[in-house]
Amino acid sequence: MSVLLEERDGHVLRLVLNRPEAHNAISPEVACRLADAFTAFEADEALRVCVLTGAGEKSFCSGGDLGLMLPLMTSARQPETEWDRRVLEDPEVMDRSSLRRFRMEKPLIAAVNGHCLAGGLETLLATDIRLAAPHATFGLPEARRGLIPFAGALTRLPRQVPQAVAMEMLMTGGTLDAERAREMGLVNRVVPAERLMEETMKMAHRIAANGPLALREIKRTVLEATGRPLDEGYALEDAAKDRVMASEDAREGPRAFMEKRDPVYSGR
């Protein structure tokens, strides 16, 4: 079985980290395959929404594999496979696998089915919508191991939760339960474990039914406007409006509403 499963369901792609015996930790092969899958998804016009989850019931992703990935990156282990060599020789692999310096402009939803730690949490921070099972846990334990998060958390986490909360998570290396993560806005919903994937896919298909061009422009504008002065944000919003209003989708949506039918969007 592949370490990353890819399942297409209409306009939705589901990616499943498939190393349950290792708590879906990120090995060099996982990083390479995930980087390639994200790149292919972004380029595939037939796919509109991506769902990311982990295999099994214990872990979403426990972070970098401490026996394979971390020793490789600290030079404690020499490269042995093509995946090892690619991680070391292509710096874009690690960035793309965690969506760092690689902007995915399509919606990305996470279904957190268990432990979401270290690099797993850093990848979560790059997603747009997050659903979690009640037994899910969230944390950044790197400092406890003499390491630091380096896949986006130092920059993203303080922008998504209060800074004092972010600093406590980063500096203590402690964990949060799912309800606390929901209270602080780290996840959108906590749903029963047996319904997690059903609810996640339902949301994914609901989003995929919307105008794909509109979804791209919404996400692009929100990301680009974050942290900018309001006037700059408004300018980005105006540019997005111009692109959307000139599209066929912008004509199809109102037309379908008036004709009392489902819209057929082309993304153009």
C-alpha atoms as an extended CHARMM CRD file, in Angstrom:
* protein
*
       268  EXT
         1         1  MET       CA              0.0000000000        0.0000000000        0.0000000000  PROA      1               0.0000000000
         2         2  SER       CA              1.1490000000        3.5040000000       -0.7890000000  PROA      2               0.0000000000
         3         3  VAL       CA              2.1020000000        5.7860000000        2.0810000000  PROA      3               0.0000000000
         4         4  LEU       CA             -0.3020000000        8.3360000000        0.5760000000  PROA      4               0.0000000000
         5         5  LEU       CA             -3.6950000000        7.2740000000       -0.7370000000  PROA      5               0.0000000000
         6         6  GLU       CA             -5.4260000000        9.4170000000       -3.3570000000  PROA      6               0.0000000000
         7         7  GLU       CA             -9.1610000000        9.0500000000       -3.8890000000  PROA      7               0.0000000000
         8         8  ARG       CA            -11.2130000000       11.1270000000       -6.3440000000  PROA      8               0.0000000000
         9         9  ASP       CA            -14.9060000000       11.6890000000       -5.6700000000  PROA      9               0.0000000000
        10        10  GLY       CA            -16.3380000000       13.9780000000       -8.3380000000  PROA      10              0.0000000000
        11        11  HSD       CA            -14.6630000000       17.3730000000       -7.9430000000  PROA      11              0.0000000000
        12        12  VAL       CA            -13.1670000000       16.3880000000       -4.5620000000  PROA      12              0.0000000000
        13        13  LEU       CA             -9.7710000000       14.7970000000       -3.9670000000  PROA      13              0.0000000000
        14        14  ARG       CA             -9.1740000000       12.9670000000       -0.7040000000  PROA      14              0.0000000000
        15        15  LEU       CA             -5.5730000000       12.4850000000        0.4080000000  PROA      15              0.0000000000
        16        16  VAL       CA             -4.9680000000        9.9770000000        3.1980000000  PROA      16              0.0000000000
        17        17  LEU       CA             -1.6410000000        9.7920000000        5.0060000000  PROA      17              0.0000000000
        18        18  ASN       CA             -1.2450000000        6.0310000000        5.1810000000  PROA      18              0.0000000000
        19        19  ARG       CA              1.2950000000        5.0520000000        7.8200000000  PROA      19              0.0000000000
        20        20  PRO       CA             -1.0230000000        4.2360000000       10.7380000000  PROA      20              0.0000000000
        21        21  GLU       CA              1.6060000000        1.9630000000       12.3120000000  PROA      21              0.0000000000
        22        22  ALA       CA              3.8450000000        5.0510000000       12.6170000000  PROA      22              0.0000000000
        23        23  HSD       CA              1.0310000000        7.4560000000       13.5600000000  PROA      23              0.0000000000
        24        24  ASN       CA              1.1220000000        8.7550000000        9.9690000000  PROA      24              0.0000000000
        25        25  ALA       CA              4.4830000000       10.3770000000       10.5810000000  PROA      25              0.0000000000
        26        26  ILE       CA              6.0850000000       12.2080000000        7.6780000000  PROA      26              0.0000000000
        27        27  SER       CA              8.8490000000       10.0960000000        6.1660000000  PROA      27              0.0000000000
        28        28  PRO       CA             10.9020000000       11.2750000000        3.1820000000  PROA      28              0.0000000000
        29        29  GLU       CA              8.6070000000        9.2980000000        0.8860000000  PROA      29              0.0000000000
        30        30  VAL       CA              5.4850000000       10.8250000000        2.4450000000  PROA      30              0.0000000000
        31        31  ALA       CA              6.9240000000       14.3230000000        2.0160000000  PROA      31              0.0000000000
        32        32  CYS       CA              7.7320000000       13.7190000000       -1.6480000000  PROA      32              0.0000000000
        33        33  ARG       CA              4.4070000000       12.1170000000       -2.4630000000  PROA      33              0.0000000000
        34        34  LEU       CA              2.4510000000       14.7940000000       -0.6000000000  PROA      34              0.0000000000
        35        35  ALA       CA              4.3520000000       17.5770000000       -2.3740000000  PROA      35              0.0000000000
        36        36  ASP       CA              3.5750000000       15.9700000000       -5.7390000000  PROA      36              0.0000000000
        37        37  ALA       CA             -0.0860000000       15.3890000000       -4.8480000000  PROA      37              0.0000000000
        38        38  PHE       CA             -0.6310000000       19.0140000000       -3.7980000000  PROA      38              0.0000000000
        39        39  THR       CA              1.0430000000       20.2410000000       -6.9920000000  PROA      39              0.0000000000
        40        40  ALA       CA             -1.0410000000       17.9370000000       -9.1950000000  PROA      40              0.0000000000
        41        41  PHE       CA             -4.2660000000       18.8740000000       -7.3960000000  PROA      41              0.0000000000
        42        42  GLU       CA             -3.6660000000       22.5810000000       -7.8950000000  PROA      42              0.0000000000
        43        43  ALA       CA             -3.0800000000       22.0390000000      -11.6240000000  PROA      43              0.0000000000
        44        44  ASP       CA             -6.0650000000       19.7370000000      -12.2380000000  PROA      44              0.0000000000
        45        45  GLU       CA             -9.0410000000       21.8170000000      -13.4070000000  PROA      45              0.0000000000
        46        46  ALA       CA            -11.4670000000       18.9570000000      -12.7360000000  PROA      46              0.0000000000
        47        47  LEU       CA            -10.6400000000       19.0030000000       -9.0100000000  PROA      47              0.0000000000
        48        48  ARG       CA            -11.9770000000       21.8460000000       -6.8730000000  PROA      48              0.0000000000
        49        49  VAL       CA            -11.5610000000       20.8330000000       -3.2250000000  PROA      49              0.0000000000
        50        50  CYS       CA             -8.9830000000       18.7110000000       -1.3820000000  PROA      50              0.0000000000
        51        51  VAL       CA             -9.5810000000       16.8200000000        1.8590000000  PROA      51              0.0000000000
        52        52  LEU       CA             -6.5700000000       15.7670000000        3.9300000000  PROA      52              0.0000000000
        53        53  THR       CA             -6.7720000000       13.1410000000        6.6650000000  PROA      53              0.0000000000
        54        54  GLY       CA             -4.8600000000       10.2540000000        8.2150000000  PROA      54              0.0000000000
        55        55  ALA       CA             -5.4300000000        6.4990000000        8.1010000000  PROA      55              0.0000000000
        56        56  GLY       CA             -6.6820000000        4.7070000000       11.1770000000  PROA      56              0.0000000000
        57        57  GLU       CA             -8.3260000000        6.1280000000       14.2780000000  PROA      57              0.0000000000
        58        58  LYS       CA             -5.3220000000        7.2360000000       16.3380000000  PROA      58              0.0000000000
        59        59  SER       CA             -3.4800000000        9.8990000000       14.3740000000  PROA      59              0.0000000000
        60        60  PHE       CA             -3.9620000000       12.5500000000       11.7490000000  PROA      60              0.0000000000
        61        61  CYS       CA             -0.2010000000       13.1030000000       11.5830000000  PROA      61              0.0000000000
        62        62  SER       CA              2.3610000000       12.9720000000       14.3730000000  PROA      62              0.0000000000
        63        63  GLY       CA              4.9150000000       15.1120000000       12.5120000000  PROA      63              0.0000000000
        64        64  GLY       CA              8.2760000000       14.2770000000       11.0340000000  PROA      64              0.0000000000
        65        65  ASP       CA              9.4020000000       10.6750000000       11.4590000000  PROA      65              0.0000000000
        66        66  LEU       CA             11.9940000000       10.7910000000       14.2610000000  PROA      66              0.0000000000
        67        67  GLY       CA             13.7570000000        7.6920000000       12.9580000000  PROA      67              0.0000000000
        68        68  LEU       CA             13.8160000000        8.5740000000        9.2500000000  PROA      68              0.0000000000
        69        69  MET       CA             13.2020000000       12.2460000000        8.5070000000  PROA      69              0.0000000000
        70        70  LEU       CA             14.8150000000       14.1040000000       11.3960000000  PROA      70              0.0000000000
        71        71  PRO       CA             18.1180000000       12.1360000000       11.4080000000  PROA      71              0.0000000000
        72        72  LEU       CA             18.3300000000       12.6940000000        7.6480000000  PROA      72              0.0000000000
        73        73  MET       CA             17.8840000000       16.4500000000        8.0360000000  PROA      73              0.0000000000
        74        74  THR       CA             20.4410000000       16.7290000000       10.8500000000  PROA      74              0.0000000000
        75        75  SER       CA             22.9770000000       14.5680000000        8.9190000000  PROA      75              0.0000000000
        76        76  ALA       CA             22.8000000000       11.8910000000       11.6050000000  PROA      76              0.0000000000
        77        77  ARG       CA             21.6880000000        9.5080000000        8.8480000000  PROA      77              0.0000000000
        78        78  GLN       CA             23.0140000000        9.3310000000        5.3150000000  PROA      78              0.0000000000
        79        79  PRO       CA             20.5660000000        9.1640000000        2.3800000000  PROA      79              0.0000000000
        80        80  GLU       CA             19.6590000000        5.6020000000        1.4520000000  PROA      80              0.0000000000
        81        81  THR       CA             16.7140000000        5.8720000000       -0.9570000000  PROA      81              0.0000000000
        82        82  GLU       CA             15.5820000000        8.0220000000       -3.8590000000  PROA      82              0.0000000000
        83        83  TRP       CA             13.1480000000        9.7170000000       -1.4580000000  PROA      83              0.0000000000
        84        84  ASP       CA             15.9800000000       10.5740000000        0.9490000000  PROA      84              0.0000000000
        85        85  ARG       CA             18.0480000000       12.0510000000       -1.8380000000  PROA      85              0.0000000000
        86        86  ARG       CA             15.1690000000       14.0490000000       -3.2420000000  PROA      86              0.0000000000
        87        87  VAL       CA             14.4130000000       15.6170000000        0.1480000000  PROA      87              0.0000000000
        88        88  LEU       CA             18.0360000000       16.6930000000        0.5040000000  PROA      88              0.0000000000
        89        89  GLU       CA             18.5690000000       17.8130000000       -3.0890000000  PROA      89              0.0000000000
        90        90  ASP       CA             15.2390000000       19.5380000000       -3.7620000000  PROA      90              0.0000000000
        91        91  PRO       CA             14.4750000000       22.1300000000       -1.0590000000  PROA      91              0.0000000000
        92        92  GLU       CA             11.0350000000       22.7270000000       -2.5550000000  PROA      92              0.0000000000
        93        93  VAL       CA              9.8370000000       19.2790000000       -1.4740000000  PROA      93              0.0000000000
        94        94  MET       CA              9.5710000000       20.1490000000        2.2120000000  PROA      94              0.0000000000
        95        95  ASP       CA              7.9930000000       23.5230000000        1.4860000000  PROA      95              0.0000000000
        96        96  ARG       CA              5.4140000000       22.1020000000       -0.9150000000  PROA      96              0.0000000000
        97        97  SER       CA              4.5510000000       19.1740000000        1.3500000000  PROA      97              0.0000000000
        98        98  SER       CA              3.6480000000       21.6050000000        4.1510000000  PROA      98              0.0000000000
        99        99  LEU       CA              2.2780000000       24.2770000000        1.7740000000  PROA      99              0.0000000000
       100       100  ARG       CA              5.0230000000       26.6670000000        2.7760000000  PROA      100             0.0000000000
       101       101  ARG       CA              6.1340000000       28.9890000000       -0.0390000000  PROA      101             0.0000000000
       102       102  PHE       CA              3.6740000000       27.0730000000       -2.1990000000  PROA      102             0.0000000000
       103       103  ARG       CA              0.2930000000       28.7250000000       -2.4100000000  PROA      103             0.0000000000
       104       104  MET       CA             -2.6280000000       26.4320000000       -2.9790000000  PROA      104             0.0000000000
       105       105  GLU       CA             -5.4590000000       28.6010000000       -4.2280000000  PROA      105             0.0000000000
       106       106  LYS       CA             -8.1150000000       25.8900000000       -4.0550000000  PROA      106             0.0000000000
       107       107  PRO       CA             -9.9460000000       25.0230000000       -0.8200000000  PROA      107             0.0000000000
       108       108  LEU       CA             -8.2230000000       22.5420000000        1.4930000000  PROA      108             0.0000000000
       109       109  ILE       CA            -10.1380000000       20.8520000000        4.3220000000  PROA      109             0.0000000000
       110       110  ALA       CA             -8.6230000000       18.7880000000        7.1340000000  PROA      110             0.0000000000
       111       111  ALA       CA            -10.3490000000       15.8800000000        8.8820000000  PROA      111             0.0000000000
       112       112  VAL       CA             -8.3690000000       15.4690000000       12.1040000000  PROA      112             0.0000000000
       113       113  ASN       CA             -8.9330000000       11.9070000000       13.2520000000  PROA      113             0.0000000000
       114       114  GLY       CA             -6.4540000000       11.7520000000       16.1360000000  PROA      114             0.0000000000
       115       115  HSD       CA             -3.0690000000       13.1410000000       17.1610000000  PROA      115             0.0000000000
       116       116  CYS       CA             -2.1100000000       16.2620000000       15.2090000000  PROA      116             0.0000000000
       117       117  LEU       CA              1.3870000000       17.0910000000       16.3510000000  PROA      117             0.0000000000
       118       118  ALA       CA              4.5600000000       18.8600000000       15.2340000000  PROA      118             0.0000000000
       119       119  GLY       CA              4.7410000000       18.8690000000       11.4300000000  PROA      119             0.0000000000
       120       120  GLY       CA              1.1940000000       17.5130000000       11.3210000000  PROA      120             0.0000000000
       121       121  LEU       CA             -0.0700000000       20.6190000000       13.0960000000  PROA      121             0.0000000000
       122       122  GLU       CA              2.0650000000       22.8100000000       10.8550000000  PROA      122             0.0000000000
       123       123  THR       CA              0.3990000000       21.3010000000        7.7990000000  PROA      123             0.0000000000
       124       124  LEU       CA             -2.9810000000       21.7810000000        9.4740000000  PROA      124             0.0000000000
       125       125  LEU       CA             -2.2240000000       25.5020000000        9.7530000000  PROA      125             0.0000000000
       126       126  ALA       CA             -2.1100000000       25.6640000000        5.9470000000  PROA      126             0.0000000000
       127       127  THR       CA             -5.6430000000       24.2900000000        5.5820000000  PROA      127             0.0000000000
       128       128  ASP       CA             -8.7310000000       26.4560000000        5.2330000000  PROA      128             0.0000000000
       129       129  ILE       CA            -11.3500000000       24.5160000000        7.2000000000  PROA      129             0.0000000000
       130       130  ARG       CA            -10.7720000000       21.9290000000        9.9440000000  PROA      130             0.0000000000
       131       131  LEU       CA            -13.0500000000       19.3040000000       11.4400000000  PROA      131             0.0000000000
       132       132  ALA       CA            -11.8460000000       17.1780000000       14.3260000000  PROA      132             0.0000000000
       133       133  ALA       CA            -12.9000000000       14.0720000000       16.2030000000  PROA      133             0.0000000000
       134       134  PRO       CA            -13.3900000000       14.5000000000       19.9800000000  PROA      134             0.0000000000
       135       135  HSD       CA            -10.2730000000       12.4480000000       20.7740000000  PROA      135             0.0000000000
       136       136  ALA       CA             -7.9880000000       14.5730000000       18.5580000000  PROA      136             0.0000000000
       137       137  THR       CA             -5.0480000000       16.2970000000       20.2370000000  PROA      137             0.0000000000
       138       138  PHE       CA             -2.9670000000       19.2180000000       18.9910000000  PROA      138             0.0000000000
       139       139  GLY       CA              0.5570000000       20.2390000000       19.9060000000  PROA      139             0.0000000000
       140       140  LEU       CA              4.0280000000       21.3940000000       18.9100000000  PROA      140             0.0000000000
       141       141  PRO       CA              6.4610000000       19.3530000000       21.0380000000  PROA      141             0.0000000000
       142       142  GLU       CA              9.6260000000       20.3220000000       19.1340000000  PROA      142             0.0000000000
       143       143  ALA       CA             11.1990000000       22.4240000000       21.9100000000  PROA      143             0.0000000000
       144       144  ARG       CA             11.0380000000       19.4180000000       24.2420000000  PROA      144             0.0000000000
       145       145  ARG       CA             13.3240000000       17.5880000000       21.8020000000  PROA      145             0.0000000000
       146       146  GLY       CA             15.7470000000       20.4550000000       21.3000000000  PROA      146             0.0000000000
       147       147  LEU       CA             14.1750000000       21.3770000000       17.9640000000  PROA      147             0.0000000000
       148       148  ILE       CA             11.9640000000       24.1240000000       16.5980000000  PROA      148             0.0000000000
       149       149  PRO       CA              8.9670000000       23.9760000000       14.2540000000  PROA      149             0.0000000000
       150       150  PHE       CA             10.2300000000       24.8950000000       10.7930000000  PROA      150             0.0000000000
       151       151  ALA       CA              7.2990000000       24.1390000000        8.4900000000  PROA      151             0.0000000000
       152       152  GLY       CA              5.3210000000       27.3230000000        9.0170000000  PROA      152             0.0000000000
       153       153  ALA       CA              4.1080000000       27.2810000000       12.6410000000  PROA      153             0.0000000000
       154       154  LEU       CA              6.3500000000       30.0910000000       13.8860000000  PROA      154             0.0000000000
       155       155  THR       CA              4.7600000000       32.3830000000       11.3110000000  PROA      155             0.0000000000
       156       156  ARG       CA              1.2500000000       30.9890000000       10.9080000000  PROA      156             0.0000000000
       157       157  LEU       CA              0.2160000000       30.0150000000       14.4380000000  PROA      157             0.0000000000
       158       158  PRO       CA              0.3750000000       33.5440000000       15.9970000000  PROA      158             0.0000000000
       159       159  ARG       CA             -1.7550000000       34.7910000000       13.0850000000  PROA      159             0.0000000000
       160       160  GLN       CA             -4.4720000000       32.2130000000       13.7100000000  PROA      160             0.0000000000
       161       161  VAL       CA             -4.7360000000       32.1320000000       17.5090000000  PROA      161             0.0000000000
       162       162  PRO       CA             -3.9250000000       34.7370000000       20.1940000000  PROA      162             0.0000000000
       163       163  GLN       CA             -0.1820000000       35.2930000000       20.4370000000  PROA      163             0.0000000000
       164       164  ALA       CA             -0.0090000000       34.3720000000       24.1160000000  PROA      164             0.0000000000
       165       165  VAL       CA             -1.7210000000       31.0520000000       23.3630000000  PROA      165             0.0000000000
       166       166  ALA       CA              0.6220000000       30.4440000000       20.4420000000  PROA      166             0.0000000000
       167       167  MET       CA              3.6810000000       31.1430000000       22.5860000000  PROA      167             0.0000000000
       168       168  GLU       CA              2.4680000000       28.7770000000       25.3010000000  PROA      168             0.0000000000
       169       169  MET       CA              2.0040000000       26.0080000000       22.7440000000  PROA      169             0.0000000000
       170       170  LEU       CA              5.3870000000       26.6420000000       21.1420000000  PROA      170             0.0000000000
       171       171  MET       CA              7.4060000000       27.0450000000       24.3390000000  PROA      171             0.0000000000
       172       172  THR       CA              5.8820000000       24.3800000000       26.5940000000  PROA      172             0.0000000000
       173       173  GLY       CA              5.4090000000       21.7300000000       23.9320000000  PROA      173             0.0000000000
       174       174  GLY       CA              2.1160000000       20.8030000000       25.5750000000  PROA      174             0.0000000000
       175       175  THR       CA             -1.0530000000       19.5920000000       23.8830000000  PROA      175             0.0000000000
       176       176  LEU       CA             -4.6290000000       20.8050000000       23.5050000000  PROA      176             0.0000000000
       177       177  ASP       CA             -7.7330000000       18.6610000000       23.3150000000  PROA      177             0.0000000000
       178       178  ALA       CA            -10.2280000000       19.0470000000       20.4860000000  PROA      178             0.0000000000
       179       179  GLU       CA            -12.7110000000       21.1740000000       22.4060000000  PROA      179             0.0000000000
       180       180  ARG       CA            -10.0330000000       23.6440000000       23.5000000000  PROA      180             0.0000000000
       181       181  ALA       CA             -8.7740000000       23.8020000000       19.9110000000  PROA      181             0.0000000000
       182       182  ARG       CA            -12.3110000000       24.6370000000       18.7890000000  PROA      182             0.0000000000
       183       183  GLU       CA            -12.7450000000       27.2920000000       21.4780000000  PROA      183             0.0000000000
       184       184  MET       CA             -9.5970000000       29.1170000000       20.3520000000  PROA      184             0.0000000000
       185       185  GLY       CA            -10.4940000000       28.8650000000       16.6630000000  PROA      185             0.0000000000
       186       186  LEU       CA             -7.8470000000       26.3460000000       15.6550000000  PROA      186             0.0000000000
       187       187  VAL       CA            -10.5600000000       23.9990000000       14.3520000000  PROA      187             0.0000000000
       188       188  ASN       CA            -14.0370000000       24.8110000000       13.0490000000  PROA      188             0.0000000000
       189       189  ARG       CA            -16.0320000000       21.9060000000       14.4380000000  PROA      189             0.0000000000
       190       190  VAL       CA            -15.7320000000       18.8690000000       16.6750000000  PROA      190             0.0000000000
       191       191  VAL       CA            -17.8750000000       16.0060000000       15.3750000000  PROA      191             0.0000000000
       192       192  PRO       CA            -18.2860000000       12.3940000000       16.5150000000  PROA      192             0.0000000000
       193       193  ALA       CA            -15.4520000000       10.2230000000       15.2550000000  PROA      193             0.0000000000
       194       194  GLU       CA            -17.7880000000        7.8670000000       13.4110000000  PROA      194             0.0000000000
       195       195  ARG       CA            -19.1900000000       10.8110000000       11.4250000000  PROA      195             0.0000000000
       196       196  LEU       CA            -15.9570000000       12.7420000000       10.8740000000  PROA      196             0.0000000000
       197       197  MET       CA            -15.3120000000       11.6940000000        7.2850000000  PROA      197             0.0000000000
       198       198  GLU       CA            -18.9870000000       11.8360000000        6.3400000000  PROA      198             0.0000000000
       199       199  GLU       CA            -19.3040000000       15.4100000000        7.6100000000  PROA      199             0.0000000000
       200       200  THR       CA            -16.0080000000       16.4460000000        6.0590000000  PROA      200             0.0000000000
       201       201  MET       CA            -16.9110000000       15.0850000000        2.6380000000  PROA      201             0.0000000000
       202       202  LYS       CA            -20.3510000000       16.6620000000        2.8820000000  PROA      202             0.0000000000
       203       203  MET       CA            -18.7110000000       20.0400000000        3.4280000000  PROA      203             0.0000000000
       204       204  ALA       CA            -16.2000000000       19.3950000000        0.6490000000  PROA      204             0.0000000000
       205       205  HSD       CA            -18.9470000000       18.6230000000       -1.8690000000  PROA      205             0.0000000000
       206       206  ARG       CA            -20.9520000000       21.6370000000       -0.7270000000  PROA      206             0.0000000000
       207       207  ILE       CA            -17.9640000000       23.8730000000       -1.4140000000  PROA      207             0.0000000000
       208       208  ALA       CA            -17.1330000000       22.0980000000       -4.6860000000  PROA      208             0.0000000000
       209       209  ALA       CA            -20.6280000000       22.9390000000       -5.9480000000  PROA      209             0.0000000000
       210       210  ASN       CA            -19.7900000000       26.6550000000       -5.7700000000  PROA      210             0.0000000000
       211       211  GLY       CA            -18.0830000000       28.6490000000       -8.4980000000  PROA      211             0.0000000000
       212       212  PRO       CA            -14.4710000000       27.4310000000       -8.7080000000  PROA      212             0.0000000000
       213       213  LEU       CA            -13.1860000000       30.7760000000       -9.9720000000  PROA      213             0.0000000000
       214       214  ALA       CA            -14.9640000000       32.5580000000       -7.1330000000  PROA      214             0.0000000000
       215       215  LEU       CA            -13.4380000000       30.1400000000       -4.6110000000  PROA      215             0.0000000000
       216       216  ARG       CA             -9.9450000000       30.7520000000       -5.9680000000  PROA      216             0.0000000000
       217       217  GLU       CA            -10.3650000000       34.5200000000       -5.8780000000  PROA      217             0.0000000000
       218       218  ILE       CA            -11.7880000000       34.4340000000       -2.3530000000  PROA      218             0.0000000000
       219       219  LYS       CA             -8.8510000000       32.4170000000       -1.0430000000  PROA      219             0.0000000000
       220       220  ARG       CA             -6.2220000000       34.3470000000       -3.0030000000  PROA      220             0.0000000000
       221       221  THR       CA             -7.5480000000       37.7020000000       -1.8350000000  PROA      221             0.0000000000
       222       222  VAL       CA             -7.8510000000       36.6710000000        1.8120000000  PROA      222             0.0000000000
       223       223  LEU       CA             -4.2770000000       35.3430000000        1.8350000000  PROA      223             0.0000000000
       224       224  GLU       CA             -2.8110000000       38.3480000000        0.0400000000  PROA      224             0.0000000000
       225       225  ALA       CA             -4.7680000000       40.9060000000        2.0790000000  PROA      225             0.0000000000
       226       226  THR       CA             -3.8480000000       39.4380000000        5.4590000000  PROA      226             0.0000000000
       227       227  GLY       CA             -1.6110000000       41.8370000000        7.3690000000  PROA      227             0.0000000000
       228       228  ARG       CA             -1.8700000000       44.6150000000        4.7780000000  PROA      228             0.0000000000
       229       229  PRO       CA             -3.4030000000       48.0520000000        5.3790000000  PROA      229             0.0000000000
       230       230  LEU       CA             -7.1270000000       48.2190000000        4.6080000000  PROA      230             0.0000000000
       231       231  ASP       CA             -6.7050000000       50.3170000000        1.4710000000  PROA      231             0.0000000000
       232       232  GLU       CA             -4.3220000000       47.7330000000        0.0040000000  PROA      232             0.0000000000
       233       233  GLY       CA             -6.7640000000       44.9870000000        0.9110000000  PROA      233             0.0000000000
       234       234  TYR       CA             -9.5970000000       46.8470000000       -0.7940000000  PROA      234             0.0000000000
       235       235  ALA       CA             -7.4910000000       47.1830000000       -3.9350000000  PROA      235             0.0000000000
       236       236  LEU       CA             -6.9040000000       43.4340000000       -3.9720000000  PROA      236             0.0000000000
       237       237  GLU       CA            -10.6170000000       42.9030000000       -3.4590000000  PROA      237             0.0000000000
       238       238  ASP       CA            -11.4360000000       45.2270000000       -6.3730000000  PROA      238             0.0000000000
       239       239  ALA       CA             -9.0470000000       43.3480000000       -8.6630000000  PROA      239             0.0000000000
       240       240  ALA       CA            -10.6250000000       40.0310000000       -7.6590000000  PROA      240             0.0000000000
       241       241  LYS       CA            -14.0880000000       41.4560000000       -8.2990000000  PROA      241             0.0000000000
       242       242  ASP       CA            -13.0750000000       42.5590000000      -11.7800000000  PROA      242             0.0000000000
       243       243  ARG       CA            -11.7670000000       39.1060000000      -12.6390000000  PROA      243             0.0000000000
       244       244  VAL       CA            -14.8450000000       37.3270000000      -11.3220000000  PROA      244             0.0000000000
       245       245  MET       CA            -17.4190000000       39.6930000000      -12.8290000000  PROA      245             0.0000000000
       246       246  ALA       CA            -15.8490000000       39.2330000000      -16.2640000000  PROA      246             0.0000000000
       247       247  SER       CA            -16.2550000000       35.4530000000      -16.0770000000  PROA      247             0.0000000000
       248       248  GLU       CA            -18.8470000000       33.1230000000      -17.5390000000  PROA      248             0.0000000000
       249       249  ASP       CA            -19.3880000000       31.6960000000      -14.0560000000  PROA      249             0.0000000000
       250       250  ALA       CA            -20.6020000000       35.1170000000      -12.8460000000  PROA      250             0.0000000000
       251       251  ARG       CA            -23.2640000000       35.0140000000      -15.5420000000  PROA      251             0.0000000000
       252       252  GLU       CA            -24.1470000000       31.3580000000      -15.0330000000  PROA      252             0.0000000000
       253       253  GLY       CA            -24.8000000000       31.6340000000      -11.2770000000  PROA      253             0.0000000000
       254       254  PRO       CA            -27.5620000000       34.2930000000      -11.3950000000  PROA      254             0.0000000000
       255       255  ARG       CA            -28.9850000000       32.7430000000      -14.5730000000  PROA      255             0.0000000000
       256       256  ALA       CA            -29.3090000000       29.3360000000      -12.9270000000  PROA      256             0.0000000000
       257       257  PHE       CA            -30.9390000000       30.9310000000       -9.8790000000  PROA      257             0.0000000000
       258       258  MET       CA            -33.5640000000       32.6610000000      -12.0270000000  PROA      258             0.0000000000
       259       259  GLU       CA            -34.1840000000       29.4480000000      -13.9850000000  PROA      259             0.0000000000
       260       260  LYS       CA            -34.5310000000       27.4760000000      -10.7360000000  PROA      260             0.0000000000
       261       261  ARG       CA            -31.8220000000       24.9340000000      -11.5770000000  PROA      261             0.0000000000
       262       262  ASP       CA            -28.3900000000       23.9790000000      -10.3230000000  PROA      262             0.0000000000
       263       263  PRO       CA            -25.6020000000       26.0420000000      -11.8700000000  PROA      263             0.0000000000
       264       264  VAL       CA            -23.0790000000       24.4140000000      -14.1710000000  PROA      264             0.0000000000
       265       265  TYR       CA            -19.7820000000       26.1470000000      -13.5210000000  PROA      265             0.0000000000
       266       266  SER       CA            -16.7860000000       25.9630000000      -15.8190000000  PROA      266             0.0000000000
       267       267  GLY       CA            -14.2670000000       27.9220000000      -13.7600000000  PROA      267             0.0000000000
       268       268  ARG       CA            -14.0040000000       30.4790000000      -16.5430000000  PROA      268             0.0000000000
